């Protein structure tokens, strides 16, 4: 009996190791490509694509293949997932250390970290945490072109299969319900889906947004092709009827938006979101503050983990004695919030500072930020709309003229990182002694930003200010079951 039990344990242990190694190998493939989907990016769509270099998966079900694309770490325990992410962040930051020590290749082997990297801060919620999901439309495994889900395969290889996402661990039930109902609506509609953008068809993706209370916003994307205004209006009316009086009413939508466009991607300014039903916004609460969410507003995809992220940023920007920051930096002064989105970071930091100045490209997000500050009775925040590289130099000049109090900066750019003129403006402002960089992809363009912040003064690049030095890195797991996480890097000088 003991021998049989020992054999059984050995088999289980061996199987677990095999699954672990598969997941780690898949995560490494994801980490090594720029095409990996990043769940926290400011993109109008978060369509999920498979990786070109993935191992053969013919023996797996479509559900397993999709799970391996969308949530590659799903086979691992959460503790094992955090360990995979910790090792990856160590490799990335060792590359930064290599650059700082003069290694032109930034070798992760030769670079020895001169600053601490804390363990990955876990997400308080691990399943069903997404508050925004965009579902694609394409041919399913059964050949039905009106299938709503996520892609397995690539357009380049012509092997795309759209797979239902009901089994995905990171998707909440309400999002899955919206996707199922939208698929049902498409199959009832006489219009064809728009599979290849310029090859005809009309119905495109659907985005579901929810908050912690379960309020739901759905956004349907539509290609008008050659339809008249009257024909488009008729199909919009059918959509509203389906989701308010028909089978789709089970979704209990608080907002139903419609965007029609002949472009693959466009902003609200280029093609306004049309409110067909319900309220124009839903609201979310983070750290005791309430935030308005518009159809295209950027908001962290994991609300519970966002609280961990914003608390970390707040402590690093303006530490207080109870944070373990000693008494060298006291609350007060000004926080410059670059890429501020709907103002979440600035508003949550506002009790510690005299003034918040937020800069954001998307005008609708700035409107939301101003509304959020007023909604929460935060009076020390102001938000400026425009490209950071254009707006920031003037803001810096105003701050230099005003003087007074410590000045810290926080930047939270999209995957493309900061424009070099933004880095230049931050670097050349001597009053900024502390800079917090929040990155969803530190091994991408953000690494270029890190090098420009930390390199020796270079007149050719108009980098005259003293160099920053990284002093602490704090990874935060915003996306359980995926290889991605946010990294908060503190730079000081």
N, C-alpha and C positions, 0 to 999 in steps of 0.2 A: 504493500500500500504506500509506504513511504517513498519507494522508488517511483511508483506511478505518479504520486503527487509532485515529486521533484521533477519528473519528466514534463508534467503538465506546466509547471512553473517555468521551466526552461523554454518550452514552446511559446508561452505567452510573452516571456521576456524577449525572445528572439523576434517574434512578430512585432512587438512594440518598437524594437530597435530598427527594424526594416522600415516601418511606417515613419519613424522619426527621421531616418536618413533620407527617405523620399521627400518629406516635407522640407528638410533643410536644403536638399539639392534644388528643389523647385524655388525656394526663397532666394537662393544664391543666383539662380537664373534671372529672377525678377529684379534683384538688386543690381545686376550687371547691365541692365538695359535701360535706356532713356524712355522706352515706351511703356514702362510699368505704370499702371493706373495709380494715381495718388488721390486718396479719398478726401483730402482736405483742400483741394485746389479751387481757385476762383474761376471755374469754367462753367459756361452755360449748360453743358451736358457732361455727365460723367459716364459715358459709354465705356463699357469694359471689354477689352480685347485680349485675346490670348497671346502668348509669347511665341515668337518664331522658333526659338531654340528649345522649346519644351520637349521632353522625352516622349516617345510614342505612348499613346493612351488608348489605343484601339480596344483594349480589354476592359476599359472602364465604362460605366454607364454615362449617359449624357449629364446626369445630375452630378456625378463625381467629377467629370471633366470641368463642368462649370464651377464647381466649388474649388477646384484646384486653380482656376484662373482668378476668381473673385476673392476667395479667402484661402490662400495657399497654405496657411498654417493651421487649418481646421482640424487636422489629425492630432495635433500636439495638445498637451495640457497647457493651461494658461501660464504656468510657471516656466514650461519649456519655451513657449512663445516669447516671453520676456527675455529669456536667456539668449535666444537667437537674435533678438533686436539689440540687446546690450552688446553682444560681440560685433554686430554690424556697425553700431555707432562708434565703438572703439576703433574699428578699422578706418572709418571715415575721419575721425578726429585725429588719428595717428597720421593720416595723410596731411592734414592741416599742420600738425606739428612738424612733419618733414619739410614742408614749405618754409616754415618759420626758422628752421635750423639750417637752411641753405641747400637742401636737397632739391634740385630743379625738377625732379620727377615727383616730389612729394611722396616718397615711398612709405607705405604704411608699415613696412617692416622696420625701416631705419628710423622713422619718426618716433621719438619718445615723448609721451605727453608730459608737458610741464604744468598742467592744470588738472584739477580733479574732474572726473566724469561720474556723476551720481548714478546709482541704479535707476533703471527705467521706472518712472512712476506709473503704477497700474491704473487702468480705467476702472472706475467704480461700477460700470455696467459693461458686460462683455458680450451679451447677445441682444439682437434687435435694437442696437443703439443708434442706428442711422436716423437722422431727422430729415434727410433729403435723399431721394433716389430717382435716377432717370432711367426709364426702361425703353429699350429700342424696339423697333418693329422690323421683322424680316422673316425669312422662311424657317419654319421649324423642322425638327427631325422628320416629321411626317410629310414635309413638303408644303404645308399650308403657309402661304406668304403673309397671312394675317396672324402672326404669332408675336406675342409681346413678352420680352424677357431680356436676356443678356447674350452677347455674342461668344461663341466658341469658334475659333478659326479666324482668318484674316481676309480682308478684301483683296489684298495683293495676290493671295493664292486662290481666291475664288471659292473658298471652302467654308464660308460663314454659315453657321447654324445658330438660330435663335432658340435659346433654352429658357423655359420657365424658371423663375428664381424662388419658388415657394420654399425650397429646402435650405436656402442660404442663411447662415447663422447670424449675419449682421443686419438682416432686413427685418423691420418690424412687421407685424401682421397687417397693419393698416395699409402699408405700402403694397404688400402682396395682394391685398384685396382690390386696391385701385387698379393694379396691373391686370388682374383677372377680369375685372369689369370692363376695362378699356378694350381688352382683347375680344370680349363678348360683343361690345359695341361695334368694333371694326368688322366683325364677321356678319353683323346685321346690316352694315352700311353698304350701299351700292358702289361707293367709291373705293378705288384700289389704294393700297398703301404706297408710300413713296420709298421704294427700296434703294434704287439708284437715283441720286438726287435730280439729275437732269433727264431722266428717262421716263418721266410720267409718274402718276400716282399722287396722292394727296396726304393721307394720314401719316404722321411721323411719330416722334417719341412722345411719351407722357412723363411728367415729373410729379412726384408726390412729396409734399413737405408736411411735416407734423410737428407738434410741440409736445411737451411732457404731459399735458392734459388730454391729448388725443385729438385736438383740433386739426383739421386736415385741409390742405390746399392742393388742388390738382391743376397742372398746366399742360394743355394739349398743344402740340406744335403741328402746323398745317402748311402744306405747299399749295397755293391757289391754282398754280399752272394757268390754264386758260379759262377758268370759271368766271362768270360774271359776279358782280357784287350781290345780286339777288340770289344766285345759286349758292354762294358761300354763306349768305345769311340763313338760307334754308337748312344747310347742314349744321350750322352752329345751333340753330333751334332744336334740331334732332339730338344733338349732343346734350344740350341743357335738359331736354325732356327725359332722356335716358338716365341722367345722373340725379335728377330731382324727383321724377315721377315713376320712372321705369326700374328695371332690375338694378341699375347702378345706384339707386337711392340708399342701398345698404351701406354704401361708403360714408353716408352722412357728411358730405362735403360742406365745409364752412366757406370755401372759396373755390370757384371754378374759373380759370383763366384760359384764354385762347390767344395764340400768337401765330399769325399767318405771315409767311415770308418766302421770297424766292431765293434767299441766301441760306447756306448751310448753317451759319452761325450769325446772330445779330443781337444787338442790344435793344433795350427798351426804347432808346432814343431813335434807333433805326427803324424799328417796327414795334410800336407800343403793345404791351400786354393788354388784352381786352378782357375786362371783368364781365363774365357772362352770368354769374350767379354768386350771391353771398357777399361776404365782407371783403374789403380790399386787402386786409392784412390778417395774419395771425401773430400771436405774441408768445414770447418765451421768457422765462425767468432764470437768471444766472447770478449767483452770489447775492441774492436779494434784490437785484435790479431787473426791471422789466424791459424787454427789447421788442421792437416792432419788426416783423419779417415781411418784406415785400416779395413779389414773385421772383425777382432776380437778385435779391440781396444775398451777399455772402454772409454765412453764419457757420460757425464750427459745426461739423456734422455730428458730433457726439457731445451733447449738452453736459452730461455729467463729467466727462473728461475735460471739457472746456473750463469747468470750474477749477479743476486741478491746474490747468495751463495758466489761466488768468491769475490765480493765486500765486503761482511761481513767478510770473512776470512782475506782479506787484511787489513781491518781496525783493526781487533782484533790482528793480528800478530805484526804489526808495526804501532800503532796509531800515528797520527800527530795532532797538535793543531786543525786543521780544522775538524778532526774527533771527537773532544770533548775529546781527550785523554790527554790533558794538554801537558806539556813539559818534562815529566819524561822519555818518551821513544821517541827518535828521529829516523828518517829513517837512515838506515845503518846497518852494522853487517851482520849476516848470517841467512838464513832460511833453516832449515832441513825439507825437504818435503818427508815424509814417505808414501809409497803406492801412488806414484806420478802419476801413469797412464801415459797419454800422455803429462804430464808436464803442464797442464792448470793452476793449482793453482800457481806453482812456476813462470811461465812466466808472469802471470798477477800481481804477487806481485813484480816482478823483479825491477821495477823502485825505490822501496823503500829500497832496500838492496844492499849490496856490493857483496853478493855471495849467490847463491842457490845451494843446493846439494839435488838432488832427488834420491830416492831409489825405485825400482819397480821390482817385480818378473818376469813379462812377458817381454821377450826380445823384441818382436815386438813392445810393447808399449814404451820401452826405445828407440828403433830406431825412433819411431814416435816423442818422446819427443825431441830427439836431432835434428831431422829434423825441428820440430816446432820452437825450439830456433833459429836455423840458418835462417829459413824462416822469422822470425820476427826480425832478427838482434839483438837478445838478447844474449849478450856475457858473462854474469855473471852466466850462468846456466851450471851445469854439472850433468849428470845422470848416475847412477850405476845400473847395472842389477844384481839381485840375491835376495834370501830370506832376508827380512829385519833383521830377527833374526841372520843371519849369517854375513851380510854385516855391520850392524850398529855398533857393537863394534869397528871395525877397523876405521870406519869413525869418531866415537867419539874420538878415540885416536888421530887421525890426527887433529881434531878440538882443542883438549886440548893442543896439542903441538904448534899449530899455534897461538892460543889466539887471542885477539883483537876483539873489537866490541861486541854488544849484540848478543846473540844467541837465536832464537826462533824456535819452532818446530810446524809443522802441520801434523796431521795424518788423513788419509781418508781411513780407511780399509773397506773391504767387511763385510758382515753380521757376519762372524766368528770372527771379532775383531782382535786385535793384539796378536801375540804370546807373552807369558809371558817374553821371553828373550828380546823382543823389549821394552816392558814396563820397564823391569829392566835397560836396557841401557839408556833409556830416564830419568828414575828416578835417576839414579846414575851419571848423567852428571850435575854437579852443575852449569855450565854456562847457562843451560836452565832455565830461570826464567818464561818464558811464553810459554804455550803449548795450541794449538787449536786442538780440537778433533772434526772431522766431522763424524757424525754417522747417518746411515740410519735406525738403529734399536737399539736405546739406552736402550731398556728393554731386549735386548738379551745378547750376550757375551760381548758387550761393557760395560755393567754394571760391569762385573768382572774387566775390564781394569780400569774403574773409581775408583773402590775400591783399586786396587793395586797402582794407582797413588797417592791416598789420604790417605792411611793408615799410621800408625806410622812406623818408620824404623823397619825392621824385618830381622835380620841376617839369619834366617833359610831360607828365600826366597831370600837372597842376595839383599835385598832392603835396601841399606845403606843411600841413599840420603834423603834430607829433603822432607817431604810430600808436594804435591801440594794441593791447595784448589780451588774448583770451584768458580768463581767470576761472571760469566755471562752466560746465555743460550739464544741462538737466534734460534728459530725454523724457517725454511724456507720451504714453501709449494712448493715442486718440482712436486707433483703428484695430481693435482686437481681431484676431484670426487672419489679418493681413500682415505683410512684412513692413508696413509703413508706420512711422511715428513722427511726432513733432520733436524738434530739438530746440531748447532754449539755451542760447549761448550768451554769456556775459562777457563784454569787452570793457576794459578799463585802461586809463592812461593817467 
